[in-house]
Amino acid sequence: MYQALLADARFHRLLLAIDDDIAADCRAAGCGWCGGVLHSARFRRKPRGRPAGLDDADDQRRSFCCAVAGCRKRATPPSLRFLGRKVYLATVVTLVCALQHGARSARRRLSDHLGVSRRTVARWREWWLRSFAAGRFWKAASAAFMPPVQPSRLPASLLERFAGSAEERLVALLRFLAPITGGADPMQAF
C-alpha cells in the first residue's frame, strides 16, 4: 500500500502544496534575525526516487533570503518532500526503512525499483537508529507517545502511531519530521 504512494505523482504534488503553504507562512513571518522582508531564494535539488510525471519545478527547495543589506540571512522552511540534505526524497528514505520490518520480497522489489543500494539503505537505517534516535528532537518529541515508540523499529514503529489511510499516516509522519528538515534549530518547535 505504501509502495503505491511512492509512484503516485498526485501524492507528491500534495506534498509540494503543503510545502508551499509552510513556505508562505515562513515568508510572511519575515526574517527571524532582523524582521526584514524575505525574498525568494529557491534552489534546485536533484532528488532521487521521484515518480514519473513531475516536472523540474517540483525539484526546487523553498528558501528565502533577507532583503536587509546588513543581514542577508537565509531562511529555509521545513519541508515534507526533503529530509535535510539527503539525496532521496523523504518518502523514499522513510518508507524503504519502514519496510525493513516487512516482507523481504516486497522490501527487495521496492529497493530494486528505486535503484537504492543495500549500502544506502544501511546508511539510512543507521541514521534512523543512531543519529535520529539519539538527537535532541527525538528525545523531546518521543515523550508525546505513550506507550513509548520502539527506537529499534524506527521509522516503522513511528509510522504505526499515526491514524488514517496510508497516505494520511505518511503525511502525518512527514509533518512530524518537518522541524528537522529546515534550516532553523529543530528545538524551536518545542
N, C-alpha and C positions, 0 to 999 in steps of 0.2 A: 504494500500500500504506500509506504514512504518512497519507494523507488519511482513510482509514477510521478510524484511531485518533482523529482529532480529533472524530469524530461518535460515538464509542463511549463511552457512559456508564459501562460496566463498567471500561474502562481508566482513566477519570477517578476512579472510586471506588477503584481500586488505588492511584493516586497519593495520594488522600486517606488511605488506610490507612497508606501509607508515611510521610506527613506526621505522622499521629497517633503512630506509633512514634518518630519523631525528636523530636516534642514531649514525649512521655512521658520519653524519656531526658534531655532538657533540664530538665524539671521535677524529675526525680529528682536531678539534679546540684546543684540549689539555685542560689542567687544567686551569680553569678561575682564579685561585688564583696565581699559580706559573708558569704556562706554561708547566708543566711537561706532560709526556706521561700518557694517561689514560688506565687502564687495565679493562677488563670486570668484572663486579661485579653484574651480573644479580641476581634477587631474584624472588622466586616463589610467585605468588599471587594465591588465590583461588577464582576467580571471580564467581559470581552467574549470571545466566541469559545467559550463553553462549550456543550456539546451539550445537546440536549433530554433530559429525564429526570432531571436533577439538581435537588435542592431547595435552599432557601436556606441550609441548614446546610453545604452544600458550598462556599459562598462565604465562610465565615469563615476568617480567618487566625489560626493558632495563635500565641498570645503569652502572656507571663506578666509578673507584677509582683511585686517583692519585698515580703514582708509586714512587714519591719522598718521601723519608723516613720522612722528617720533615713536610710534607704537609698532604698527605693521605686523602685529602678532597674528598667527594663523589660528583659526577655529575649525576643527574637523568634527562635525557632529557624529553621534553614534549611527551605526548602520545595521540593518538586518541582512544585508547582502554580503558584506565583507567582514571577516573575522580578523581584525587587526591587520597585520602585514602578510597574512597567509595568502598564497597564490590561488588556491582553490576557493570557490565560493563557500560561505559559511554553511549553507545547506549541505554541501558535499562533505565537508570536514565533520559536521555533526552527525549526519546520517550514516556515513561509512563507519564511523567509530561506534555509533549506537548499535549498528547491525553486527558488530563483532561478537555480540552476545546472542545472535540468532543462528539460523541455519547456515551451515558452512557453504552450501552450494549457492544460496542467494547472495551471501557476502562476496563470494568469489566472482559471481556474474556481475555484480554491481561494480566492484573494483576494476574488473577487466573492461567493462563497458565504458567506464570513465577514464581509463588509462592511468589508474593510480597504482603505483608500485607498492610492493609489500613494505619496502623500507619507508616510504612516505606514510603509509598507514601506521607503521610502528612509531614514527616520529609524532604523528597526531595523537596516538594513544598515550605516548609519553607526556605530551603536552597536557592532555586531559587529566592524567593520573598524578603528574608531578607538579608542573607549573600552575595549572588552573586550580587544582585541589589544595595546593599549598599557598595560593595567593590571598592577598588581603580581601579582594572582592568576594571570593567564595567563602572565606572564613566568616565574613559578616553576613552574606546572603544566605548561607546554608542554615542559619538559625531560624529562618522563616518556615522551614519544612519540618513537619512532625508527623510520623516518626522521621528520624534523620535519613537523608539520601545516602545510599551506599557509594562512597567515593570510588571503590574498586570497580564499579559498573558504570562510571560516568562515560558518556553523557546519557546512556540508555536509562539509568535509574532516575535521572532528572527529567527526561522526556516523558516518562511514565507518570510523573506527578501532575502534569497539566491535563485538563479535561477537554473533551470535544473530539472532533474528527481528526484525522491525521494532519490535515492542513492546519487546523486550529491549534493543535498541540505544538506543531513545529513553529508556527508564528509566535506562539506564547513563549516558547523556549528562546527563540531568536530575540524577542523583546526583552526577556530576562537577561540575556547576554549582552544586550546593546551597550550598557555602560562601559564595557571593556573594549569596545570596538572603535571608539572615537579618540580624539586627541587629548581630551580632558582627563583629569585624575578620576578613576572609577569610584573612588571612595566618596566623591562629592555627591553621589547618588544616595548616600545614607545619611 
